[in-house]
Amino acid sequence: MLNEVMSFSFPTMLIDEIDALVKCGAYSSKSDVLRDAFRVFMEYKPNKKIQVAAELYRTEKVSLSKASEIAGMDIESFKEMLEYRDIEIKTAVPSAKELENEMNYLK
């Protein structure tokens, strides 16, 4: 998985706190601090996890199964939430080759 470089602006005090966590050895890098902070944020804000999962699914960056996992919901509940938000549930349409392989398998 490739990493993308992002740039953020933070108040000086927050930067000093992040630097302190790295310098005291609590984290190996500023990126590790921010990854952990984001993970904790998502853990304590379940509605945000659902919003993230719905958007990743809507933009086809993750599958329905993966999105429901991100949201911390079973697939059926996640589908209901998508319908409530008027997000189309996409169904996979097999290619002609996939259908042919399936038919051969069933013979």
C-alpha positions as CSV (number, residue, x, y, z in Angstrom):
1,M,0.0,0.0,0.0
2,L,1.4,3.4,-1.0
3,N,1.4,6.2,1.4
4,E,0.2,9.7,0.4
5,V,2.0,12.7,1.8
6,M,-0.4,15.3,3.3
7,S,0.2,18.7,4.8
8,F,-1.6,20.1,7.8
9,S,-1.6,23.3,9.8
10,F,-1.6,23.0,13.6
11,P,-1.3,25.5,16.4
12,T,2.2,25.8,17.7
13,M,1.3,24.2,21.1
14,L,-0.1,21.1,19.4
15,I,3.0,20.8,17.3
16,D,5.1,21.1,20.4
17,E,3.0,18.3,22.1
18,I,3.4,16.0,19.1
19,D,7.2,16.7,19.0
20,A,7.4,15.9,22.8
21,L,5.7,12.6,22.3
22,V,8.2,11.6,19.6
23,K,11.2,13.0,21.6
24,C,10.3,11.1,24.8
25,G,10.0,7.9,22.8
26,A,6.3,7.4,23.1
27,Y,6.1,7.3,19.3
28,S,8.6,6.8,16.6
29,S,7.4,9.6,14.3
30,K,4.9,12.5,14.1
31,S,3.0,10.3,11.6
32,D,2.6,7.6,14.2
33,V,1.2,10.1,16.6
34,L,-1.4,11.3,14.1
35,R,-2.3,7.8,13.0
36,D,-2.9,6.8,16.6
37,A,-4.9,10.0,17.3
38,F,-7.1,9.3,14.2
39,R,-7.6,5.7,15.3
40,V,-8.7,6.8,18.7
41,F,-10.9,9.5,17.3
42,M,-12.7,6.9,15.1
43,E,-13.0,4.5,18.0
44,Y,-14.8,7.1,20.2
45,K,-16.9,8.6,17.4
46,P,-18.8,5.7,16.0
47,N,-21.0,8.1,13.9
48,K,-17.8,9.3,12.1
49,K,-16.8,5.7,11.3
50,I,-20.2,5.3,9.7
51,Q,-19.8,8.5,7.7
52,V,-16.3,7.5,6.5
53,A,-17.5,4.0,5.6
54,A,-20.5,5.3,3.7
55,E,-18.4,7.8,1.7
56,L,-15.7,5.2,0.9
57,Y,-18.4,2.9,-0.4
58,R,-20.3,5.6,-2.3
59,T,-17.0,6.6,-4.1
60,E,-16.3,2.9,-4.8
61,K,-13.0,2.9,-2.8
62,V,-14.1,-0.1,-0.8
63,S,-16.6,-3.0,-1.1
64,L,-19.9,-3.3,0.7
65,S,-18.3,-5.9,3.0
66,K,-15.2,-3.7,3.8
67,A,-17.4,-0.6,4.3
68,S,-19.6,-2.4,6.8
69,E,-16.5,-3.6,8.6
70,I,-15.1,-0.1,8.8
71,A,-18.5,1.1,10.1
72,G,-18.5,-1.6,12.7
73,M,-21.9,-2.8,11.4
74,D,-23.3,-6.1,10.0
75,I,-23.9,-5.9,6.3
76,E,-27.7,-5.8,6.5
77,S,-27.7,-2.9,9.0
78,F,-25.1,-1.1,6.8
79,K,-27.3,-1.6,3.8
80,E,-30.2,-0.1,5.7
81,M,-28.1,2.9,6.6
82,L,-27.1,3.4,3.0
83,E,-30.7,3.3,1.9
84,Y,-31.6,5.8,4.6
85,R,-28.8,8.1,3.3
86,D,-30.0,7.6,-0.3
87,I,-26.7,5.9,-1.3
88,E,-27.2,3.4,-4.1
89,I,-26.3,-0.2,-3.2
90,K,-24.3,-1.5,-6.1
91,T,-24.6,-5.1,-7.1
92,A,-21.8,-6.8,-8.9
93,V,-22.6,-7.7,-12.5
94,P,-20.5,-10.6,-13.6
95,S,-18.7,-10.5,-16.9
96,A,-19.6,-12.9,-19.7
97,K,-16.4,-14.8,-18.9
98,E,-17.3,-15.1,-15.2
99,L,-20.8,-16.4,-16.1
100,E,-19.2,-18.9,-18.5
101,N,-16.8,-20.1,-15.8
102,E,-19.7,-20.4,-13.3
103,M,-21.7,-22.5,-15.8
104,N,-18.8,-24.8,-16.5
105,Y,-18.3,-25.2,-12.8
106,L,-21.9,-26.2,-12.3
107,K,-21.8,-28.8,-15.0
